[in-house]
Amino acid sequence: MIALPVLRIRIAGALAVTFASTATAQITEVVGPPSPLDGPGSVTVAASGRVYAAGFYSNAVVAFGPEGGVTTVLDMLGDGLGNPMYRPVDLAVDTTENLWVASLTAHRLFRVAPGGAVTMVMDVNGDNAGNVLFEPRGVAADAAGNVYVTGSESNNAFKITQAGVITEIIDANGDGSGNTLAFPWGIAADRFGNVFVVGFDSDNIFKIDASGTVSELIDLSTTGPPGPAFRPSRIATDATGNVLVAVGDRVLRVSPDGTATTILDTTGDGLGNDAIVLREVAIDVRGNIFAVARESHNAFRVSPNGTITQIIDASGDGAGHTLNFAGSVATAPDGAVYVTGLGTDNVFRIVDPLFRCGETYCGAPANAADLTLDGCVCSSGSIELTASGLAPGRFGYLIVGAGSDVVLDPPGALGAFCLGGAPVGRYSFDIGSSDASGTLRTDVLNANTGGGAGNLPLPIGGNLCSPIGQSWNFQYWYRDGATSRFSTALTVTFR
């Protein structure tokens, strides 16, 4: 584990030492030798929490869960119909949980269905209309179910619709106005229907909008300060339309108008933990940006306010499983971060200490009793929610739901009911009375309601932890004399 002491803030390009933190990253090697992974250069996570990693040299793609349990889902036999798969270089998961694999030296794109069926979707013939695909190097999916792939040696990129229609969306001519595309590497889609393609050799990024119009977003060779940026590789997009790109000696945030800001450079966290050869970036649901530094054997988090923190180094999990040549990074719905070791043939799971389990809302003055929790990790065996600030001897029970609408002073009650707009479940078999200190507690993983094991009360049903990464809203109902009242509300993300 890595203790995270002094943190550093980057503001408008300047660096300033700020506050101290005692947070500790929980690091676990979830895949390691012996395994089918040799040179894991790509990792991705599905919405269900299932993780995929590609062994570049072993010609294998594996799947596993947060606790491990490795299964090979694709090997060099490819689809088993004479279309082999070699050198899996990038992975993506679409909206229906299909896994997409870019096979670099076989010049193929494969789809692995959730049930395991393998289909070759593209080969060297590209769109079969004369636009070929040579050495696919980047693959991405958008929210509409479309998939995109770059051809690094054919200097182009393609779109594959859910119906299987393949279209070339950019070629070596770039925007057709003199800004050319050479050796496209990374590709990403944003929530606005735009697709972004990185030119590794042309040192630029292109934007293809929803109508198919191509424009050069930025020429990195002319950007600054601190100066020109060369050899961009992997990219990601955030919720506001910015593009995050790794360019070797730094990570840039490029705004929709093409303005570039350095958010991480070779000085790393400024505490002697350098970031040497930055090649891949990822972003989580809270807006934290993650980057792996290949030759310094570590990875960093840049928080939304600019705080830079090293989350793993060459010591790996600190238990003998080391990290050598950090290869890839991906974020999971439950807040975990996955980092691969190209040289150590392993994958680490990092539970980010700054990923908050719960978010409080709907508090005072409407609701005086506080609702807190002691954790949100499903494998812990216990997750207890506690209402405090009640008078002793007040009976009540926990309520859960997906809604967050606020209803003030509902019939027969005072205060704010904050789970409106969707069905609610009541932990009515766990009704209790506040103790002498004025607290009520419910362990939602071991509650009597629903039969325990994290089962949700009816009419909701289902399970809090299957799949992991779900968020649910909670609130206590309790009697205060002859009046019904409510605690503050809490949104909990289970991981």
PEBELBEL-V652227 format. One record per residue. N is the residue number from 1. SS is DSSP state (alpha for helix, beta for strand, coil for the rest). PHI is phi as a letter, one per 40 degrees, with the letter a starting at -180 (* if undefined). D_FIRST is the distance of its C-alpha to the first C-alpha in whole Angstrom. Layout:
((N	SS	PHI	D_FIRST) (N	SS	PHI	D_FIRST))
//
This chain:
((1	coil	*	0) (2	beta	b	4) (3	beta	c	7) (4	coil	b	10) (5	coil	c	13) (6	beta	c	16) (7	beta	b	17) (8	beta	b	20) (9	beta	b	23) (10	beta	b	25) (11	beta	b	28) (12	coil	f	31) (13	coil	g	30) (14	beta	c	29) (15	beta	b	26) (16	beta	a	26) (17	beta	c	23) (18	beta	b	22) (19	beta	c	20) (20	beta	b	17) (21	coil	b	14) (22	coil	b	12) (23	coil	c	10) (24	beta	b	7) (25	beta	c	6) (26	beta	c	6) (27	beta	b	6) (28	beta	b	9) (29	beta	c	11) (30	beta	c	14) (31	beta	b	17) (32	coil	a	17) (33	coil	d	20) (34	coil	c	23) (35	coil	a	23) (36	coil	c	26) (37	coil	c	24) (38	coil	b	24) (39	coil	g	23) (40	beta	c	22) (41	beta	b	23) (42	beta	a	23) (43	beta	a	21) (44	beta	a	23) (45	beta	b	22) (46	coil	c	26) (47	coil	c	26) (48	coil	c	26) (49	coil	g	23) (50	coil	c	23) (51	beta	b	22) (52	beta	b	23) (53	beta	b	23) (54	beta	b	25) (55	beta	c	25) (56	coil	c	28) (57	coil	c	29) (58	coil	c	29) (59	coil	f	31) (60	beta	a	29) (61	beta	b	28) (62	beta	b	25) (63	beta	b	25) (64	beta	a	22) (65	beta	b	20) (66	coil	d	17) (67	coil	c	17) (68	beta	h	18) (69	beta	g	22) (70	beta	c	23) (71	beta	b	27) (72	beta	c	29) (73	beta	b	31) (74	beta	a	32) (75	coil	b	33) (76	coil	c	36) (77	coil	c	39) (78	coil	g	38) (79	coil	c	40) (80	coil	g	42) (81	coil	b	45) (82	coil	g	45) (83	coil	b	43) (84	coil	c	40) (85	coil	b	37) (86	coil	b	35) (87	coil	f	32) (88	beta	c	30) (89	beta	b	29) (90	beta	a	28) (91	beta	b	28) (92	beta	a	29) (93	beta	b	30) (94	coil	c	33) (95	coil	c	34) (96	coil	b	35) (97	coil	g	32) (98	coil	c	33) (99	beta	c	31) (100	beta	b	33) (101	beta	b	32) (102	beta	c	33) (103	beta	b	35) (104	coil	d	35) (105	coil	c	38) (106	coil	c	39) (107	coil	f	40) (108	beta	b	39) (109	beta	b	38) (110	beta	b	37) (111	beta	b	36) (112	beta	b	35) (113	coil	c	36) (114	coil	d	34) (115	coil	c	36) (116	coil	h	35) (117	coil	c	38) (118	beta	b	38) (119	beta	b	40) (120	beta	c	41) (121	beta	c	42) (122	beta	b	42) (123	coil	b	43) (124	coil	d	45) (125	coil	c	48) (126	coil	g	46) (127	coil	c	48) (128	coil	f	51) (129	coil	b	53) (130	coil	g	52) (131	coil	b	49) (132	coil	c	47) (133	coil	b	43) (134	coil	b	42) (135	coil	f	38) (136	beta	c	36) (137	beta	b	33) (138	beta	b	32) (139	beta	a	32) (140	beta	a	32) (141	beta	b	33) (142	coil	b	35) (143	coil	c	35) (144	coil	c	39) (145	coil	g	38) (146	coil	c	39) (147	beta	b	37) (148	beta	b	37) (149	beta	a	37) (150	beta	c	37) (151	beta	b	39) (152	coil	c	38) (153	coil	c	41) (154	coil	c	44) (155	coil	f	42) (156	beta	a	42) (157	beta	a	41) (158	beta	b	42) (159	beta	b	41) (160	beta	b	42) (161	coil	c	43) (162	coil	c	42) (163	coil	c	46) (164	coil	g	45) (165	coil	c	47) (166	beta	b	46) (167	beta	b	46) (168	beta	c	46) (169	beta	b	45) (170	beta	a	44) (171	coil	b	46) (172	coil	c	46) (173	coil	c	48) (174	coil	g	45) (175	coil	c	47) (176	coil	g	51) (177	coil	b	51) (178	coil	g	50) (179	coil	c	46) (180	coil	c	45) (181	coil	b	42) (182	coil	b	41) (183	coil	f	39) (184	beta	c	37) (185	beta	b	33) (186	beta	c	31) (187	beta	a	33) (188	beta	a	32) (189	beta	b	34) (190	coil	b	34) (191	coil	c	35) (192	coil	c	38) (193	coil	g	40) (194	coil	c	39) (195	beta	b	37) (196	beta	b	36) (197	beta	b	36) (198	beta	c	35) (199	beta	c	37) (200	coil	c	35) (201	coil	c	38) (202	coil	c	40) (203	coil	f	37) (204	beta	a	38) (205	beta	b	37) (206	beta	b	40) (207	beta	b	40) (208	beta	b	42) (209	coil	c	43) (210	coil	c	44) (211	coil	c	48) (212	coil	g	47) (213	coil	c	47) (214	beta	b	45) (215	beta	a	45) (216	beta	c	43) (217	beta	c	40) (218	beta	a	39) (219	beta	c	40) (220	alpha	c	37) (221	alpha	c	39) (222	alpha	b	40) (223	coil	c	38) (224	coil	i	36) (225	coil	c	35) (226	coil	c	34) (227	coil	i	36) (228	coil	d	36) (229	coil	b	34) (230	coil	b	34) (231	coil	g	33) (232	coil	c	31) (233	coil	b	29) (234	coil	c	27) (235	beta	b	28) (236	beta	a	27) (237	beta	b	29) (238	coil	b	29) (239	coil	c	31) (240	coil	b	33) (241	coil	g	34) (242	coil	c	32) (243	beta	b	31) (244	beta	b	28) (245	beta	b	28) (246	beta	c	26) (247	coil	b	28) (248	beta	g	27) (249	coil	c	26) (250	beta	a	26) (251	beta	b	25) (252	beta	b	28) (253	beta	b	29) (254	beta	b	33) (255	coil	c	35) (256	coil	d	38) (257	coil	c	40) (258	coil	g	38) (259	coil	c	37) (260	beta	b	34) (261	beta	b	31) (262	beta	c	28) (263	beta	b	25) (264	beta	a	23) (265	beta	b	24) (266	coil	c	23) (267	coil	c	22) (268	coil	f	19) (269	coil	c	17) (270	coil	g	20) (271	coil	b	17) (272	coil	g	18) (273	coil	c	15) (274	coil	c	18) (275	coil	b	19) (276	coil	b	21) (277	coil	g	23) (278	beta	c	22) (279	beta	b	24) (280	beta	a	23) (281	beta	b	22) (282	beta	a	21) (283	beta	b	22) (284	coil	b	21) (285	coil	c	23) (286	coil	c	23) (287	coil	g	23) (288	coil	c	20) (289	beta	b	20) (290	beta	b	18) (291	beta	a	18) (292	beta	b	17) (293	beta	b	18) (294	coil	c	20) (295	coil	c	20) (296	coil	b	18) (297	coil	f	15) (298	beta	a	13) (299	beta	a	14) (300	beta	b	14) (301	beta	b	15) (302	beta	b	19) (303	coil	c	20) (304	coil	d	23) (305	coil	c	24) (306	coil	g	23) (307	beta	c	20) (308	beta	b	17) (309	beta	b	14) (310	beta	c	11) (311	beta	b	9) (312	beta	a	8) (313	coil	b	10) (314	coil	c	11) (315	coil	c	9) (316	coil	g	8) (317	coil	c	6) (318	coil	g	6) (319	coil	b	8) (320	coil	h	11) (321	coil	c	11) (322	coil	c	12) (323	coil	b	13) (324	coil	b	16) (325	coil	f	18) (326	beta	d	17) (327	beta	b	20) (328	beta	a	19) (329	beta	a	18) (330	beta	a	19) (331	beta	b	19) (332	coil	b	19) (333	coil	d	22) (334	coil	c	19) (335	coil	g	17) (336	beta	c	14) (337	beta	b	14) (338	beta	b	15) (339	beta	b	14) (340	beta	b	16) (341	beta	b	16) (342	coil	c	20) (343	coil	c	20) (344	coil	b	18) (345	coil	f	19) (346	beta	a	16) (347	beta	b	15) (348	beta	b	11) (349	beta	b	11) (350	beta	b	9) (351	beta	c	10) (352	coil	c	11) (353	coil	c	11) (354	coil	c	15) (355	coil	c	16) (356	coil	c	18) (357	coil	c	20) (358	beta	b	23) (359	beta	b	26) (360	beta	c	29) (361	beta	a	32) (362	coil	g	36) (363	coil	b	35) (364	coil	c	38) (365	coil	c	41) (366	coil	c	42) (367	coil	b	39) (368	coil	c	38) (369	beta	c	36) (370	beta	c	32) (371	beta	b	30) (372	beta	b	26) (373	beta	b	24) (374	coil	b	21) (375	coil	i	19) (376	coil	a	19) (377	coil	c	17) (378	alpha	c	20) (379	alpha	c	18) (380	alpha	c	18) (381	coil	g	21) (382	coil	a	22) (383	coil	b	23) (384	beta	b	25) (385	beta	b	27) (386	beta	b	29) (387	beta	c	32) (388	beta	b	33) (389	coil	g	36) (390	coil	c	39) (391	coil	c	41) (392	coil	c	41) (393	coil	g	43) (394	coil	c	42) (395	beta	c	42) (396	beta	a	40) (397	beta	a	38) (398	beta	c	35) (399	beta	b	36) (400	beta	b	34) (401	beta	a	35) (402	coil	c	34) (403	coil	c	37) (404	coil	b	36) (405	beta	c	40) (406	beta	b	41) (407	beta	b	44) (408	beta	c	46) (409	coil	f	48) (410	coil	c	48) (411	coil	d	51) (412	coil	g	51) (413	beta	a	48) (414	coil	b	47) (415	coil	h	44) (416	beta	b	42) (417	beta	c	41) (418	beta	b	38) (419	beta	b	38) (420	beta	c	41) (421	coil	g	42) (422	coil	a	40) (423	coil	d	41) (424	beta	b	39) (425	beta	b	38) (426	beta	b	39) (427	coil	c	37) (428	alpha	c	40) (429	alpha	c	40) (430	alpha	b	37) (431	coil	c	39) (432	beta	a	39) (433	beta	b	40) (434	coil	c	38) (435	coil	c	37) (436	coil	c	39) (437	coil	c	36) (438	coil	g	37) (439	coil	b	34) (440	beta	b	34) (441	beta	b	31) (442	beta	b	31) (443	beta	c	28) (444	coil	c	28) (445	coil	c	27) (446	coil	b	29) (447	coil	c	32) (448	coil	c	36) (449	alpha	c	37) (450	alpha	g	36) (451	alpha	g	35) (452	coil	g	32) (453	coil	g	29) (454	coil	g	28) (455	beta	c	32) (456	coil	c	33) (457	coil	c	37) (458	coil	c	40) (459	coil	c	41) (460	coil	c	38) (461	coil	g	37) (462	coil	g	34) (463	beta	b	30) (464	coil	c	27) (465	coil	b	25) (466	beta	b	27) (467	coil	c	26) (468	coil	c	23) (469	coil	g	23) (470	coil	c	26) (471	beta	b	27) (472	beta	b	29) (473	beta	b	31) (474	beta	b	32) (475	beta	a	34) (476	beta	c	36) (477	beta	c	40) (478	beta	a	41) (479	beta	c	45) (480	beta	b	46) (481	coil	g	49) (482	coil	c	51) (483	beta	b	49) (484	beta	c	46) (485	beta	b	43) (486	beta	b	39) (487	beta	c	36) (488	beta	c	34) (489	beta	b	33) (490	beta	a	29) (491	beta	c	28) (492	beta	b	25) (493	beta	b	23) (494	coil	c	22) (495	coil	b	19))
//
